[in-house]
Amino acid sequence: MKLELTQRFFFDAAHTLERAHDSTPSRRVHGHTYHAAVTVSAPVATDSGMVVDLALLRQGIAAVRERLDHHLLDEVPGLGRPTLENLCRFIFEGMASGLWVVERVDVERPASGDACRLSR
């Protein structure tokens, strides 16, 4: 049996994106509210009964969120092109820890109906 723990968060960020289709609006600086979720697993600690203390998971998320929230994503070191796919990868790698295994990361833009999932 495996237990997984998920923590959701959001961030606001701007970006540009050079692409082949619908390119004119994407080239201009524009922003989104992104909703993300990080799902982790670990052996359940017998003393606490927890997969991981949510305070620790939230600290890890806060460190990643700080690098994205209210930033121009084009300028975030290590992100690459500011696509949903690269945001998933960036968050996934940023959440790597010896305390848990990152099982998946979801990133959505609810206003436009777009979503991406990166699974281990």
C-alpha positions as CSV (number, residue, x, y, z in Angstrom):
1,M,0.0,0.0,0.0
2,K,1.2,3.5,-0.8
3,L,0.0,6.8,0.5
4,E,0.4,10.0,-1.4
5,L,0.1,13.6,-0.1
6,T,-0.9,16.5,-2.3
7,Q,-0.5,20.2,-1.6
8,R,-2.0,22.9,-3.9
9,F,-0.8,26.4,-4.5
10,F,-1.1,29.2,-7.0
11,F,1.2,31.9,-8.4
12,D,0.8,34.9,-10.7
13,A,3.3,35.5,-13.4
14,A,3.9,37.1,-16.8
15,H,5.7,35.8,-19.8
16,T,6.0,36.0,-23.6
17,L,6.0,33.0,-25.9
18,E,7.3,32.7,-29.4
19,R,5.2,30.0,-31.1
20,A,4.0,29.0,-34.6
21,H,0.2,29.4,-34.0
22,D,-1.7,32.3,-32.6
23,S,1.6,34.0,-32.2
24,T,0.8,37.7,-32.1
25,P,-0.9,37.7,-28.6
26,S,1.7,35.3,-27.2
27,R,4.6,37.5,-28.2
28,R,3.3,40.4,-26.1
29,V,4.0,40.4,-22.3
30,H,0.9,38.9,-20.7
31,G,0.1,37.1,-17.5
32,H,-1.8,34.3,-15.9
33,T,-2.8,32.9,-12.5
34,Y,-1.4,29.4,-12.4
35,H,-2.7,26.8,-10.1
36,A,-0.3,24.0,-9.2
37,A,-0.4,20.8,-7.2
38,V,2.6,18.7,-5.9
39,T,1.9,15.1,-5.0
40,V,4.6,13.3,-2.9
41,S,5.0,9.9,-1.3
42,A,7.2,8.5,1.4
43,P,7.0,5.6,3.9
44,V,4.5,6.5,6.6
45,A,6.3,7.4,9.8
46,T,5.1,5.1,12.5
47,D,5.6,7.7,15.2
48,S,3.5,10.4,13.5
49,G,1.3,8.5,11.1
50,M,2.2,11.0,8.4
51,V,3.7,10.6,4.9
52,V,5.4,13.9,5.5
53,D,4.7,16.8,7.8
54,L,2.7,19.3,5.7
55,A,4.8,22.1,7.2
56,L,7.9,20.7,5.5
57,L,6.1,20.2,2.2
58,R,4.8,23.8,2.4
59,Q,8.3,25.0,3.0
60,G,9.5,23.3,-0.1
61,I,6.7,24.7,-2.2
62,A,7.3,28.2,-0.8
63,A,10.9,28.1,-2.0
64,V,9.8,27.1,-5.6
65,R,6.8,29.5,-5.6
66,E,9.0,32.4,-4.6
67,R,11.1,31.8,-7.8
68,L,7.9,32.1,-9.9
69,D,5.3,34.3,-8.2
70,H,5.1,37.8,-9.7
71,H,8.1,37.2,-11.9
72,L,8.6,37.5,-15.7
73,L,8.9,33.8,-16.4
74,D,11.2,34.5,-19.4
75,E,13.8,35.5,-16.9
76,V,13.6,32.7,-14.4
77,P,16.9,30.8,-14.4
78,G,16.5,27.1,-15.2
79,L,12.9,27.4,-16.5
80,G,13.6,27.6,-20.2
81,R,10.7,28.6,-22.5
82,P,7.7,29.5,-20.2
83,T,5.4,26.7,-21.3
84,L,3.1,24.6,-19.0
85,E,5.4,21.6,-19.7
86,N,8.5,23.5,-18.5
87,L,6.7,24.8,-15.5
88,C,5.8,21.2,-14.5
89,R,9.4,20.1,-14.9
90,F,10.7,23.2,-13.0
91,I,8.4,22.6,-10.1
92,F,9.1,18.8,-10.1
93,E,12.8,19.3,-10.0
94,G,12.6,22.1,-7.5
95,M,10.6,19.8,-5.1
96,A,13.2,17.0,-5.2
97,S,14.0,16.1,-1.6
98,G,15.4,13.3,0.5
99,L,12.2,13.6,2.6
100,W,9.8,12.4,-0.1
101,V,9.5,11.2,-3.7
102,V,7.7,13.6,-6.1
103,E,5.0,11.5,-7.7
104,R,3.5,14.2,-9.9
105,V,3.1,17.9,-10.5
106,D,0.0,19.5,-12.1
107,V,0.0,23.0,-13.5
108,E,-3.2,24.6,-14.7
109,R,-4.4,27.9,-16.1
110,P,-8.1,27.7,-15.1
111,A,-9.1,30.9,-16.9
112,S,-8.1,29.4,-20.3
113,G,-8.8,25.7,-19.5
114,D,-5.2,24.6,-20.0
115,A,-3.4,22.0,-17.9
116,C,-0.3,19.8,-17.8
117,R,0.7,16.9,-15.6
118,L,4.2,15.5,-15.1
119,S,4.3,12.1,-13.5
120,R,7.2,10.0,-12.2
